[in-house]
């Protein structure tokens, strides 16, 4: 289990990634975000417990992305496949997602929703992933955003898959120590 707690004056967020992928308990006070997180967990093959509360929808959404990203960063095994790439059709929407969990944060979108484009950027920064999402087609923002979360989930599932003892980097394992 990986657990991240984030508390500020504005929000209180708890994210747990569980080994049991059948667990999906999400309550953020934002119904659409709850739906997207349940979807993301299911497609990534992760059990989730997420709770969040706060003052503004924007703060809650952003802080959930930060905490979820930090949980993913801690959860990715050192011998993970590292890369994932999926394209998802959903009605009128067609969305492509490519991810590298190798520790270099970068996000390229956009999604047609400022809220969920910002969610993806905050997630990528805190998961320390390179994340590219392309909305190839679509008119319905709901469908495009949902297809993006599904594509991210499947790409994460592929990227987090353990490969044995090999580290997928010409650098080998990277160690970074911060002292204060």
Secondary structure, DSSP 8 states (H G I E B T S, - for coil): -EEEEEE-SSEEEEEEEES-TT-EEEE-S-HHHHHHHHHHHHHHT-EEEEEEEES-HHHHHHHHHHHHHHHHHHHS-TTB--EEEEEEEETTEEEEEEEE-SS--EEE---S-HHHHHHHHHHHHHHT-EEEEEEEE-S-HHHHHHHHHHHHHHHHHHHH-B-SS--SSTT-S-------
